Every structure is written in C-alpha cells, then in structure tokens.
C-alpha cells in the first residue's frame, strides 16, 4: 500500500471540507485498503 495515496485521500477530504464549509460525512471507496497493513489502516482511520 502506498502511503502517498493515503495522504492524497486525506488531503482531498480536507480540501472538500474547506471548500464546502461542511463536515465530512462519508467517504466512498477504500477497497484498495483491504490488503493494507493494519498500522496504515489505523493511521487513516485516526485521521478521519
């Protein structure tokens, strides 16, 4: 799993929140993380 992709996902979510002024309710996708190692998954969940 590429950490850069996760950071891109978080940056995109942050930008969407910033532009709309609304809180993030749902992120669609994430199936690429099915094979990710747990520390990476936990870091991503913690960020959200």
C-alpha positions as CSV (number, residue, x, y, z in Angstrom):
1,X,0.0,0.0,0.0
2,X,1.4,3.3,-1.0
3,X,1.4,5.9,1.8
4,X,1.2,8.7,-0.8
5,X,-2.2,7.5,-1.8
6,X,-3.5,7.7,1.7
7,X,-2.1,11.2,2.2
8,X,-3.8,12.2,-1.1
9,X,-7.1,10.9,0.1
10,X,-6.8,12.8,3.4
11,X,-5.8,16.0,1.5
12,X,-8.7,15.6,-0.8
13,X,-11.1,15.2,2.1
14,X,-9.6,18.2,3.9
15,X,-9.9,20.3,0.8
16,X,-13.5,19.3,0.3
17,X,-14.3,20.2,3.9
18,X,-12.5,23.6,3.4
19,X,-14.2,24.4,0.2
20,X,-17.8,23.5,1.2
21,X,-17.5,24.5,4.8
22,X,-19.3,21.3,5.8
23,X,-18.2,18.4,7.9
24,X,-17.2,15.2,6.2
25,X,-19.9,12.5,6.5
26,X,-19.0,9.8,4.1
27,X,-16.0,8.6,2.1
28,X,-16.9,6.2,-0.7
29,X,-14.3,3.7,-1.6
30,X,-11.4,2.2,0.3
31,X,-11.5,-1.2,-1.2
32,X,-7.8,-0.8,-2.1
33,X,-7.1,-1.0,1.6
34,X,-8.4,-4.5,2.1
35,X,-4.8,-5.8,1.8
36,X,-3.2,-2.9,3.6
37,X,-1.3,-3.5,6.8
38,X,-3.0,-2.5,10.0
39,X,-0.8,0.4,11.0
40,X,-1.6,2.2,7.8
41,X,-5.4,1.5,8.1
42,X,-5.3,2.7,11.8
43,X,-3.5,5.9,10.8
44,X,-6.1,6.6,8.1
45,X,-9.0,6.0,10.5
46,X,-7.4,8.2,13.2
47,X,-7.0,11.0,10.6
48,X,-10.7,10.8,9.7
